[in-house]
Structures are given as C-alpha cells and as structure tokens.
Amino acid sequence: MASSNAQAVERSKALGRRKACDLCRLKKIKCDAKKPKCSHCTIYNKDCIWTPGLPKKKGQVKDAEKDSASRFAYLEERLASLEAQLRRGPIVTPESSEQDDDLHVVDAPEDDEEAEAPTLEPSLLIETGDSMVDCPPVLVHTSSFPLPPLQEVLPLIEDYFTKFNHFVPLFHQTDFMRMLQGWYSNPLQRDDATWACINVAMALSLHQCPYHRPFDRDEWIQRCTANAQSVMNNLVTRDRDLKGVQVLLGLVMLFLSSVQPRPACVLIATAVKLAHRLRLHTRRGRERLDPQEATQRDRVFWIAYVLDKDISMRAVEPYVQRDDDIDTDLPAAADPDDRTGFVLSGDGETWFNIFWHRIHIARIQGKVYDMTYSVRGERVPEREKLANAARLDHMIQDWRRGIPEEFQPEKNMDTIGNLVGMRHFISLYFTYYQCVFMAHRVHSRDADWLKRLTDYSQRFAIGHDHRQNRGEARGGSPLPPRWLEFVETARACMKTFRSVYAVGNRDSALLWSMTCPYLSSIVILVAHKLTIAEHVVSEEDLAADEELIEGGLGYLKWRLEDPCNDIILRDTHMACSELNARATVAITDFRLKEAERAADDSLFTSHLSGQTFSLPGFDQGIYGTGPGTFAL
C-alpha cells in the first residue's frame, strides 16, 4: 500500500503541472481531466493516457551571443549612418539658410532600407487646392513629426508668449523655450507630446496675430490643430507631466474660437479628468515640488477651471469641476514680482489682472448654471427663481465694480483698443455680458423666452389684421422685471462689438468668442422695439437701436456665407429677422395709434373750449367764473 502511494506521488511529480492527457495534448485541445476518461478520449474511443516526462516541443534555438553581437553591430551601423547624415545635411538654422538658399536632399544609405532620409518638403506640408502655399521649402529630417525650420517657428512662439501666454499662462516660457531648442538640437530624442505642444503654441499664436502674414493663416492653424489631434490618444493618459493636459486645453481654446466649437465640450471634460489624475486640484499634488513647478501646475488647473465653466454656460450643460472639490491657491491679485496676467492702462499708471478677474467671473458662471439651469434650479418655484436672479445679479455687479474706471470699455474703448491684451480684456467683458443675460433668462438660446416673444409678435405678423385686434395679446408681456437695465447692457455690448469689428474684422477668433452675448443683445433690442407700446422710447434711441440691429443682422448674414457655420446661427438669424420685421410693423402701428390719440384729444379739447359747466356741491368757484362753475 505504501509502495502504491509512493508510486502515485512520484508519477504526480513527473507529470508536473500538465493539464491535458496525451490525446488532448497531441490534438491541442482543452482537456477536462475527468476520471477514468476525459471527455475527448470518450468521444474518440481512446484510452486516456497520461505519460509522464514527455519532452516539450523546442523552438528554434538561437545563439544568444551571436544575436547580441549582430544587434550591436546593426545599432552601430545605424548610428554611424545617422551621424553621417547630420554631418552632410544639418538641421536648417537661420545662419545656414541665409548662406545657402539651395537645400539638397540627402540620399538614404543604400545598405539600410529602413533609415528615413530627410526630404525636401514645404513647411508643414500645407496644400491649398492645386497649388502649394507660398512658403519656402525646408529640409525635414523626421517625417513622422514634421515642423518648419526654427527660424520660422521662433517668431510665432515669441508672439505667443507676448500676446497670449502672458494673459493665459498655459506654458512656462523658460521651460518651453528649452524644450523647443532641444527639439531642433536633438532630433533623436523627439517625442509626440513635445511636437503637439509646439503645434498648439503655433496655432494659438496665429489666432492672436491675424495681420500681415505672408501665408494662408487659416491653413496653418488647421494643420497645427490636426497635428496635435493626431497624437491625442497618447496624451489623454499622459500623467507623468503637464504636456498632455496642456495640449488638451490648447485645443479647447482653438475650438472655442472657431466655426465649430462643439469638440471643445468633449475635450474639456477629458482635460479636467486628466488634471484630476495629476492631482492639480489639491495641495497634496504639489508636495515636494519647487515653487516654480507648483505655480505652473496651479495656473494650468485654473485655466482648465475657467474653460470648464465657460463651456458649461455657453452650452447650458453641467460642468465637470465642482467648487467644493478644490484645494489649491488662487493666483495672487497683485504680485510685484510676477506680472503674469496683468495689463497696464493707457496712461501707464493702473495695473489690471485679467487672469485673476477671469477666474472669479468663472465662479459666477458656475453659480449661474447651478441656480438657473441645473435640474434643481429649473424646478424651484417662480418666487425662488426671482430671488436667485437677484442674488446672481448682486454677485455680477460686485465683480463689475471691482474693475478700475480706466478699463471700462464703454468709456475708454479707444484706449483699450491699443492695449496688447485688448482681445483678452474684450473677451472678459463679453463674459460679463453673457452672465447678465443668462442670469435673468434673456438670451438667444432660452426657448421659453423666445416662445413668449414669438407669441407676442403674432399680432404684428404679415397678413394678420392687427388693427382689428388692438390690445389683444397672447400670453401677456414677454418682458422680465428691470427690462430697461438689460436694454442698456445690450446696447453697450453691441457698441463694444462694433468698435472691435471696426479695427479687427479679420480677427475671426475674437469675433467668434464674442458671438453668444452678441446674439443675445440683438434679440433684446429687437424685443425692445417689438414691445414699444409698453415703455417710453425716444425717437433718438429708436434710431440708434435700429442702426445696431441692422448692423447685427448684416454681420450674421456675412457669417452665414461660410457653409461650415452651425445651424444654430442660421436659426437665430432667421428668428431675429422675422421678429425684426414684426417689430417694424409694431412701431408703425404704435405711431398710428399715437397720431389718432393726439387727434382725438385735440378734437375733444376744441369741442369743449368756451363751454361753462356747473358742478353741484361746490359753493365757490375756485377755477371758474362763478360759484360752482368752471369754464374751458
């Protein structure tokens, strides 16, 4: 018995970790190891045999030393080939390009088919139609990550840090310039994240400098954006540095100021979640970091915060980053050692921190959504809605009062228009306009308010006998409380837009960023014109409003010439045009009524003139000719 057990143990050791009988192993099928026969042996009517010590099938034996030696020889040969290429065809620098305008293609080594030779290609490989953009040919050494030569990229990057990054500090300038120099000086150490960062910075730079460019600016922006998007799959999970989230935020800003801003909604959610993974929203994420790196992490987080709240209000959708889940410092409102985000007034005496104020109004944007457009905000009683609107208005006006007099655009547009940070300041103020309109539900995307306006305007529709139904209204007045304040805000918004458009009508990125509050302003002035019978409007104000409305509708019509425009813009233009036509009828009808009323009053006065009336009960005539009488 003991001998039998010993043999079983010995057999088990010999079988080792085998899980298949001889037949299943031979046929390479899964064995269920049932006793006395497995299922497959039963099916094939074979004996279920487990033979210990079967030799494993050996693969092709490689000589490790020989393989290692051959790999080293291959790498040395490849390195020598690359060094030879660099000696014969160095990367183009400003000095070398000035000395020799004829760049020659370097032939690839004949004995290495995998080596990629530099090719003579146009900058960024840009094509427009049948011809290439008028850009000088450059020598590109890395076909997978193409970039223009350094002398073309450097001016764009310098403009970016002067005119954009100073107010929206997405990158640290010293670190970025070191990264840029490393890209061109060490071509063997290039990576997709660095390439995407450079492309995003160039695209943002071109957004800020729309004038005097010798090439097709829009084509360059599109190509740079496409380059960054092409490696996005690797960036959305990059949690070892800030490059991934920086590229995502740069793409968000590019899409927000374009004809098609919808991709920004998805990208900002990805960017915020990546920021959470990097722990940018907590103090713990900056432990054991030097002050410079910690400050840059905070700045990147607050940029993500601002964009998240801005997109939430524009799209009327929930934001991602909650205020009660933030444990990081705000940028300093005034720091004499760090002027990032600051702009100097025209007189050179007053500083204004655009970045700091933008963060604070982003908080208000979040409150506007929570108290007005969230599921809970829409379900509260009407009385509470009015109270919430009053609270929001108090927060908005407190923010407005914190802006120095020198930076009020309605009063100092000429001075502000000359500032380097003009576009950022204008964008800041149009965010304020949008907050005012949305806090009180008087904006171009509020379906309920637009329906009330449409119902009210039915009496003035073409073909409707509005004179037969005077005073008849469907649904009552569409005007909210404090209506005249919103009218003044809309006028200020449209005048500011007109001033910006007059000096920068080629700056499409800035104009698109101002579109939402501008559309709301057009609707408000049309509604003011439509409801002329409910308030007093002077002829001077009426003429000025008419000019602003016509200018707004003309701008929308010009924008609609682009076939890529969003359908919402087309619908808004159609609705405003129809309401404006009915408002013109309303004004004509109002003037006719006023003329008839004046004629009736005049006739009544002339009919009663000279007649004497007796009023019983009056013993003395105070105004009349005798006791108890008066005369007209």
C-alpha positions in Angstrom: 0.0 0.0 0.0 2.8 2.3 0.9 4.6 1.4 -2.3 1.5 2.2 -4.3 1.2 5.7 -2.7 4.8 6.4 -3.3 4.4 5.5 -7.0 1.4 7.8 -7.2 3.4 10.7 -5.7 6.3 10.0 -8.0 4.0 9.9 -11.0 2.4 13.2 -9.9 5.8 14.9 -9.7 6.7 13.6 -13.1 3.5 14.9 -14.6 4.3 18.3 -13.1 1.7 21.0 -14.0 0.3 19.1 -17.0 -3.4 19.7 -17.5 -4.0 17.6 -20.6 -3.8 13.9 -21.4 -1.7 12.6 -24.3 -4.5 12.7 -26.8 -5.7 16.2 -25.9 -2.0 17.4 -25.9 -1.5 15.9 -29.3 -4.6 17.5 -30.8 -4.0 20.7 -28.9 -7.5 20.8 -27.4 -8.6 21.6 -23.8 -8.8 18.5 -21.6 -11.3 18.4 -18.7 -9.2 15.7 -16.9 -12.2 13.6 -15.9 -11.7 10.1 -14.5 -11.4 7.4 -15.7 -11.5 9.0 -19.2 -11.7 12.7 -20.2 -14.5 13.7 -22.5 -12.4 13.8 -25.7 -11.0 10.3 -25.1 -14.5 9.1 -24.6 -15.6 10.7 -27.9 -12.7 9.3 -29.8 -12.9 5.9 -28.0 -9.3 6.1 -26.9 -7.5 5.1 -23.7 -7.0 8.2 -21.6 -3.2 8.0 -21.0 -1.1 10.5 -19.1 2.5 9.7 -19.9 5.0 11.5 -17.6 8.2 13.0 -18.9 7.0 13.9 -22.4 9.6 16.3 -24.0 8.4 19.8 -24.7 8.5 21.0 -28.3 11.6 23.1 -28.5 11.5 26.2 -30.6 14.3 27.3 -32.8 17.4 27.7 -30.6 19.1 31.0 -31.0 22.7 31.7 -30.2 22.3 34.5 -27.7 25.8 35.7 -28.0 25.6 35.7 -31.8 22.3 37.5 -31.7 23.5 40.1 -29.3 26.6 40.8 -31.3 24.6 41.2 -34.5 22.2 43.6 -32.8 25.1 45.8 -31.5 26.7 45.8 -35.0 23.3 46.8 -36.5 22.9 49.7 -34.0 26.5 50.9 -34.5 26.0 50.9 -38.3 22.7 52.7 -37.9 24.2 55.3 -35.6 27.1 55.9 -38.0 24.7 56.4 -40.8 22.7 59.0 -38.8 25.9 60.8 -37.9 26.9 60.9 -41.5 23.5 62.4 -42.4 23.8 65.1 -39.8 27.3 66.0 -41.0 26.2 66.2 -44.6 22.7 67.8 -44.0 22.5 69.6 -40.7 19.1 70.9 -39.5 18.4 74.3 -41.0 19.3 77.3 -38.8 18.8 81.0 -39.6 22.5 81.3 -40.3 22.8 78.4 -42.6 19.6 79.3 -44.5 21.0 82.8 -45.2 24.2 81.4 -46.5 22.7 78.8 -48.8 19.2 79.0 -50.2 19.6 75.8 -52.2 18.8 72.9 -49.9 19.7 69.5 -51.2 18.1 66.2 -50.4 20.4 63.8 -48.6 20.3 60.3 -50.0 19.5 57.5 -47.7 22.2 54.8 -47.2 21.8 52.1 -49.7 22.5 49.3 -47.2 19.7 50.4 -44.8 16.3 50.4 -46.3 14.6 51.4 -43.0 16.6 54.5 -42.5 14.5 57.6 -43.2 16.2 60.2 -45.3 15.3 63.9 -44.9 13.2 65.1 -47.8 12.7 68.4 -49.4 9.2 69.4 -48.3 7.2 72.6 -47.9 6.7 74.0 -44.4 4.1 71.9 -42.5 3.2 70.1 -45.8 0.4 72.7 -46.4 -1.6 72.4 -49.6 -4.4 74.7 -50.9 -6.2 73.5 -53.9 -3.9 72.7 -56.8 -1.0 74.8 -55.6 1.1 74.9 -52.5 1.1 77.8 -50.0 3.8 80.4 -50.7 6.3 79.0 -48.2 10.0 78.3 -48.7 10.9 74.6 -49.0 12.6 73.3 -45.9 14.7 70.2 -45.0 12.7 67.9 -42.8 14.6 65.1 -41.1 11.7 63.4 -39.3 8.8 62.5 -41.5 6.6 61.4 -38.5 6.8 64.7 -36.7 7.2 67.5 -39.3 7.8 71.1 -38.3 9.0 74.2 -40.1 12.6 75.3 -39.6 13.5 77.0 -36.3 13.7 80.5 -37.9 10.0 80.2 -39.0 8.8 78.8 -35.7 10.6 81.1 -33.3 8.8 84.3 -34.2 5.4 82.6 -33.8 6.5 81.2 -30.4 7.7 84.6 -29.3 4.4 86.3 -30.3 2.6 83.5 -28.5 4.3 84.3 -25.2 4.0 88.0 -25.6 0.4 88.3 -26.7 -1.4 85.2 -25.4 0.5 83.2 -22.8 1.1 86.3 -20.7 -2.6 86.5 -20.1 -3.4 82.8 -20.3 -0.3 81.2 -18.8 -0.6 77.7 -20.3 3.1 77.1 -20.6 6.2 78.3 -18.6 8.2 80.3 -21.0 11.7 79.2 -19.9 10.8 75.5 -19.9 9.0 75.8 -23.2 12.0 77.5 -25.0 14.4 74.9 -23.6 12.0 72.2 -24.9 11.9 73.9 -28.3 15.7 74.2 -28.6 16.0 70.6 -27.6 13.6 69.6 -30.3 15.8 71.1 -33.0 19.2 70.3 -31.5 18.4 66.6 -30.6 16.4 65.1 -33.4 16.8 61.6 -32.0 15.1 62.5 -28.7 11.9 63.9 -30.2 8.5 62.7 -28.9 4.9 63.2 -29.8 4.0 65.2 -26.7 6.6 67.9 -27.4 5.6 68.0 -31.0 1.9 68.5 -30.0 2.9 71.3 -27.6 4.8 73.2 -30.3 1.9 72.8 -32.8 -0.6 74.1 -30.2 1.5 77.1 -29.4 1.9 78.0 -33.0 -1.8 77.7 -33.7 -2.7 79.9 -30.7 -0.1 82.4 -31.8 -1.6 82.6 -35.3 -5.0 83.2 -33.7 -3.6 86.3 -32.0 -1.7 87.7 -35.0 -4.1 87.8 -37.9 -2.4 90.7 -39.8 0.4 91.0 -42.2 1.1 87.2 -42.6 2.6 86.2 -46.0 0.8 82.9 -46.0 -2.6 81.4 -45.5 -3.1 81.7 -41.8 -6.2 79.6 -41.5 -4.5 76.7 -43.3 -1.6 76.8 -40.9 -4.0 76.8 -37.9 -5.9 73.9 -39.3 -2.7 71.9 -39.9 -1.3 72.6 -36.5 -4.5 71.7 -34.9 -4.7 68.4 -36.9 -1.1 67.6 -35.9 -1.9 67.9 -32.2 -5.1 65.9 -32.6 -3.3 63.1 -34.4 -1.4 62.1 -31.2 -4.1 62.8 -28.8 -4.7 59.1 -28.0 -1.3 59.1 -26.3 -1.8 62.4 -24.5 -5.1 61.7 -22.7 -3.4 59.2 -20.5 -0.1 61.1 -20.0 0.0 61.6 -16.3 3.8 62.0 -15.7 3.9 65.7 -16.7 1.7 68.6 -17.8 2.2 68.2 -21.5 -0.9 66.1 -22.1 -3.3 68.4 -20.2 -1.7 71.5 -21.7 -2.2 70.2 -25.3 -5.9 69.4 -24.5 -6.5 72.8 -23.0 -4.9 74.5 -26.0 -7.1 72.5 -28.4 -10.2 73.5 -26.3 -9.3 77.2 -26.8 -8.7 76.7 -30.5 -12.1 75.1 -31.0 -13.9 77.6 -28.8 -12.9 80.4 -31.2 -13.7 78.5 -34.4 -16.8 78.0 -36.5 -17.3 74.5 -35.0 -16.9 74.8 -31.2 -18.6 71.6 -30.2 -15.5 69.4 -29.9 -14.4 71.7 -27.0 -17.2 70.2 -24.9 -15.7 66.7 -25.0 -12.1 67.9 -24.8 -12.6 70.0 -21.7 -14.1 67.0 -19.8 -11.1 64.9 -20.8 -8.7 67.7 -19.8 -10.3 68.2 -16.3 -10.3 64.4 -15.6 -6.6 64.3 -16.6 -6.0 67.3 -14.3 -7.6 65.3 -11.5 -5.3 62.3 -12.2 -2.4 64.7 -11.9 -3.8 66.0 -8.6 -3.8 69.5 -9.9 -6.9 70.4 -7.8 -5.3 69.6 -4.4 -2.4 70.8 -2.4 -1.1 67.3 -2.0 -0.3 67.2 -5.7 2.3 69.9 -5.3 4.2 68.5 -2.3 7.9 68.2 -2.7 7.8 70.4 -5.9 9.9 73.5 -6.4 7.9 76.8 -6.2 8.1 77.4 -10.0 6.7 74.0 -10.9 4.0 74.3 -8.3 2.9 77.7 -9.6 2.7 76.4 -13.1 0.6 73.4 -12.0 -1.8 75.9 -10.3 -2.0 78.0 -13.4 -2.8 75.1 -15.6 -5.5 73.9 -13.2 -7.2 77.4 -13.1 -7.2 77.6 -16.9 -9.0 74.3 -17.0 -11.4 75.6 -14.4 -12.2 78.7 -16.4 -12.7 76.9 -19.7 -14.9 74.3 -18.0 -17.2 76.9 -16.5 -17.3 79.0 -19.7 -18.2 76.0 -21.9 -20.9 75.0 -19.3 -22.6 78.4 -19.6 -22.3 78.5 -23.4 -23.7 75.1 -24.0 -26.0 75.2 -21.0 -24.6 71.9 -19.8 -23.2 70.7 -16.4 -19.6 71.5 -15.7 -17.1 68.9 -14.5 -15.0 70.6 -11.8 -17.1 71.3 -8.6 -16.1 74.2 -6.4 -16.3 72.1 -3.2 -13.6 69.7 -4.6 -10.8 72.3 -5.0 -7.9 72.7 -2.6 -5.4 74.9 -4.3 -4.4 78.5 -4.2 -5.7 81.2 -6.4 -3.2 83.3 -8.3 -2.2 86.5 -6.5 -4.4 89.5 -7.3 -1.3 91.7 -7.2 2.3 90.5 -7.2 5.1 93.0 -7.9 7.5 90.1 -8.7 5.2 88.4 -11.2 3.2 90.4 -13.7 1.6 87.3 -15.4 -1.9 88.1 -16.4 -1.5 91.9 -15.8 -2.3 94.7 -18.3 -1.3 98.3 -17.9 -3.8 101.1 -18.6 -3.3 103.6 -21.4 -2.0 106.3 -19.1 0.6 103.8 -17.7 -0.4 104.2 -14.1 -3.0 101.4 -13.4 -2.5 97.7 -13.5 -5.3 95.2 -14.1 -5.0 91.4 -13.5 -7.1 89.9 -16.4 -6.3 86.3 -15.3 -7.4 86.8 -11.7 -10.7 88.5 -12.7 -11.4 85.8 -15.3 -11.1 83.1 -12.6 -13.6 85.0 -10.3 -16.2 85.5 -13.0 -15.8 81.8 -13.9 -17.0 81.1 -10.4 -20.0 83.3 -11.0 -20.7 81.4 -14.3 -20.9 78.2 -12.2 -23.4 79.8 -9.9 -25.5 80.9 -12.8 -25.7 77.4 -14.1 -26.4 75.9 -10.6 -29.1 78.4 -9.6 -30.8 78.9 -13.0 -30.2 76.0 -15.5 -29.5 72.9 -13.4 -32.3 70.4 -12.8 -32.8 71.7 -9.3 -32.6 75.3 -10.5 -35.4 74.8 -13.0 -37.7 73.0 -10.6 -37.8 75.7 -7.9 -40.9 77.9 -7.6 -41.1 81.2 -9.6 -40.6 83.2 -6.5 -37.4 81.5 -5.7 -36.2 81.9 -9.3 -36.6 85.6 -9.0 -34.7 85.6 -5.7 -31.9 83.6 -7.3 -31.7 86.0 -10.2 -31.4 88.9 -7.7 -28.6 87.1 -5.8 -26.7 86.4 -9.1 -27.1 90.0 -10.2 -25.6 91.2 -6.9 -22.6 88.9 -7.5 -22.2 90.0 -11.1 -22.4 93.7 -10.3 -19.9 93.3 -7.4 -17.5 91.8 -9.8 -18.1 94.7 -12.2 -17.4 97.3 -9.6 -14.0 95.7 -9.0 -12.8 96.8 -12.4 -11.0 100.2 -12.4 -12.5 103.1 -14.3 -9.7 103.1 -16.8 -10.7 99.7 -18.0 -14.5 100.3 -18.6 -14.9 99.5 -22.3 -17.9 101.7 -22.8 -15.9 104.8 -21.7 -12.4 104.0 -22.9 -12.7 101.9 -26.0 -10.1 103.9 -27.9 -7.5 103.4 -25.2 -8.3 99.8 -24.6 -8.2 99.0 -28.3 -4.5 99.9 -28.3 -3.5 97.6 -25.5 -1.5 94.4 -26.1 -4.1 92.4 -24.1 -7.1 94.0 -25.8 -8.6 90.8 -27.1 -8.4 89.2 -23.6 -9.9 92.2 -22.0 -12.8 92.3 -24.5 -13.3 88.5 -24.1 -13.5 89.1 -20.3 -16.1 91.8 -20.7 -18.3 89.8 -23.1 -18.3 87.0 -20.5 -19.8 89.6 -18.1 -22.5 90.5 -20.6 -23.4 86.8 -21.1 -23.6 86.3 -17.3 -26.1 89.2 -17.0 -28.3 87.9 -19.8 -28.3 84.3 -18.7 -28.8 85.0 -15.0 -32.2 86.6 -16.0 -33.0 84.2 -18.8 -33.0 86.9 -21.5 -30.6 85.3 -24.1 -30.8 83.9 -27.6 -30.9 80.2 -26.5 -33.7 80.5 -23.9 -36.5 78.6 -25.7 -39.2 79.7 -23.2 -38.4 83.4 -23.6 -38.2 83.2 -27.4 -41.6 81.5 -27.5 -43.1 84.3 -25.4 -41.6 86.8 -27.8 -43.0 84.9 -30.8 -46.5 84.6 -29.3 -46.5 88.3 -28.5 -45.4 89.2 -32.0 -48.2 87.2 -33.7 -50.4 90.2 -33.8 -47.9 92.0 -35.9 -47.3 89.2 -38.3 -47.7 90.0 -42.0 -51.2 89.2 -43.1 -52.6 89.5 -39.6 -55.3 92.1 -39.1 -53.5 93.7 -36.1 -55.6 96.9 -36.2 -58.8 94.9 -35.7 -57.3 93.2 -32.6 -55.7 96.1 -30.7 -54.8 95.3 -27.2 -55.3 91.6 -27.8 -52.2 89.7 -26.6 -51.3 86.0 -26.4 -49.6 85.2 -23.1 -49.1 88.7 -21.9 -45.9 90.8 -21.8 -42.7 88.8 -22.5 -40.6 91.4 -20.7 -38.9 90.5 -17.3 -38.5 92.9 -14.4 -35.8 95.5 -14.8 -36.1 95.3 -18.5 -34.5 98.7 -19.3 -31.3 97.7 -17.5 -30.9 94.7 -19.8 -31.6 97.0 -22.8 -28.7 99.3 -21.7 -26.4 96.3 -21.2 -27.3 95.0 -24.7 -26.6 98.4 -26.2 -23.2 98.6 -24.5 -22.4 95.0 -25.7 -23.3 95.8 -29.4 -21.4 99.1 -29.4 -18.3 97.4 -28.0 -18.6 94.7 -30.6 -19.0 97.3 -33.4 -15.8 99.1 -32.2 -13.9 95.8 -32.1 -15.1 94.8 -35.5 -14.1 98.2 -37.0 -10.5 97.7 -36.0 -10.2 93.9 -36.2 -12.7 92.4 -38.6 -10.1 89.9 -39.8 -9.7 88.5 -36.2 -12.2 85.8 -36.7 -11.2 84.0 -33.5 -12.0 87.0 -31.3 -15.3 87.6 -33.2 -16.4 84.1 -32.7 -15.6 84.2 -29.0 -18.0 87.2 -28.7 -20.8 85.7 -30.7 -23.0 84.3 -27.9 -23.6 87.6 -26.0 -23.8 89.5 -29.2 -26.7 87.3 -30.5 -28.5 87.8 -27.2 -28.1 91.6 -27.5 -29.6 91.6 -30.9 -32.7 89.6 -29.6 -33.0 92.0 -26.6 -33.0 95.2 -28.8 -35.5 93.6 -31.3 -37.7 92.7 -28.3 -37.5 96.3 -27.0 -38.5 97.5 -30.4 -41.4 94.9 -30.6 -42.8 96.0 -27.2 -42.6 99.7 -27.9 -46.2 100.2 -26.6 -45.1 99.0 -23.1 -42.4 101.6 -22.4 -41.2 105.1 -23.4 -38.7 105.2 -26.2 -37.4 108.4 -27.7 -37.0 108.8 -31.4 -33.3 109.2 -31.0 -32.9 105.9 -29.0 -35.2 104.2 -31.5 -33.0 105.3 -34.4 -29.8 104.3 -32.6 -31.2 100.8 -31.8 -32.4 100.4 -35.4 -28.8 101.0 -36.6 -27.4 98.5 -34.1 -30.0 95.9 -35.1 -29.3 96.3 -38.8 -25.6 96.1 -38.2 -26.0 92.9 -36.2 -28.2 91.2 -38.8 -25.8 92.2 -41.5 -22.9 90.7 -39.6 -24.9 87.4 -39.1 -25.7 87.4 -42.9 -22.0 87.8 -43.6 -21.1 84.9 -41.3 -23.7 82.7 -42.9 -21.8 82.8 -46.2 -19.4 80.2 -44.7 -21.1 76.8 -45.4 -19.5 75.3 -42.3 -21.5 77.5 -39.9 -23.5 76.0 -37.2 -27.3 75.5 -37.8 -28.0 77.4 -34.5 -26.5 80.6 -36.1 -28.8 80.2 -39.1 -31.9 79.6 -37.0 -31.0 82.6 -34.8 -30.6 84.8 -37.9 -34.0 83.7 -39.3 -35.8 84.2 -36.0 -34.2 87.7 -35.4 -35.1 88.8 -39.0 -38.7 87.7 -38.6 -39.1 89.3 -35.2 -37.5 92.5 -36.5 -39.9 92.6 -39.4 -42.8 92.3 -37.0 -41.2 94.9 -34.7 -41.2 97.3 -37.6 -44.9 96.7 -38.0 -45.4 97.3 -34.3 -43.6 100.7 -34.5 -45.8 101.7 -37.4 -48.9 100.6 -35.6 -47.8 102.4 -32.4 -47.2 105.7 -34.3 -50.6 105.5 -36.0 -52.3 105.0 -32.6 -50.4 107.9 -31.1 -51.4 110.1 -34.0 -55.1 109.1 -33.7 -55.0 109.6 -29.9 -53.4 113.1 -30.4 -56.1 113.9 -33.0 -58.9 112.7 -30.7 -57.5 114.8 -27.8 -57.3 117.8 -30.0 -60.9 117.4 -31.2 -62.1 116.9 -27.7 -60.3 120.0 -26.4 -61.6 122.1 -29.3 -65.2 120.9 -28.8 -65.2 121.7 -25.1 -63.4 125.1 -25.5 -65.6 128.0 -24.4 -68.3 125.9 -22.6 -69.3 126.5 -19.0 -70.0 123.6 -16.6 -71.8 123.6 -13.3 -70.7 121.3 -10.5 -73.3 120.8 -7.8 -71.9 120.8 -4.3 -69.3 123.5 -4.9 -70.2 126.7 -3.3 -67.3 128.7 -4.6 -65.7 128.6 -8.0 -62.0 128.2 -7.4 -61.2 127.9 -11.1 -64.4 129.1 -12.7 -66.3 132.3 -13.3 -68.8 132.0 -10.5 -69.8 129.8 -7.6 -69.8 126.1 -8.6 -68.8 126.7 -12.2 -65.7 126.5 -14.4 -65.0 127.3 -18.0 -62.8 125.9 -20.7 
